[in-house]
Amino acid sequence: MKAPELSEVELFLRLALAVALGGLIGVEREWRDRTAGLRTHILVCLGSAAFTIVSAYGFREWAVDISSATRPNINSDPTRIAAQIVTGIGFLGAGAIFRSDDGVRGLTTAASLWIMAAIGLAVGAGYYELAIEATVLILLVLIGLRQVSHRINRSNRGEQVPLVMHVNGAAAIGSVLDSIAHVSGGVSNFTVSTPQRDHPGRNLAFDLTLPVDSSISDVVGRLALLDGVDSISANEVPIDGGPD
């Protein structure tokens, strides 16, 4: 059986395509400031392609017909190394997933690393059309469906607004939290500044989330009227009934 061969030009083109496709997805992840960005996605795609090429073409001196009587105990499986990429990439993807106060983050980035390995496999095996079409679809999912996902989450959980408040005394902090709890609101990423000698007040910073049937603008207005609340600010407070 004649062993497969790969020219230097085609070898370079496959590796270059892996870098280009990995870079396209990596740019989107880098732009979103995710844990795995441009370089990580390029390396995953390039590494998968390189492993696939080595697995298919790197051991061609052992790629013999298993029915040959001269070397009956030698068997070559060109997919053996490439198959380990599927399981091995899981360890790298797990490193991109972490738990925070408001849930689990990094799942999309971990999935993008996983599919990058698949694209690298396809490029290394010479399935250029599959790799390019899959990359286009990934970009469509990451960019085009982002707003759809945001609208679905917003309709289920309501708006989330980051607030910064200046209050006087610990009693005011309790009043703020009690007022939010009264309307079944959620608070995440809550921080309180240490009072200074010249400025006894404290700054509260947190993300406020309310059910869909509650008005964030009304709640923010009520918080501003509480005793001990000197000021309250937000980057943007959604106005109910406005354009979506």
Order of alpha helices (4+ residues) and beta strands (2+ residues): alpha-alpha-alpha-beta-beta-alpha-alpha-alpha-beta-alpha-beta-beta-alpha-beta
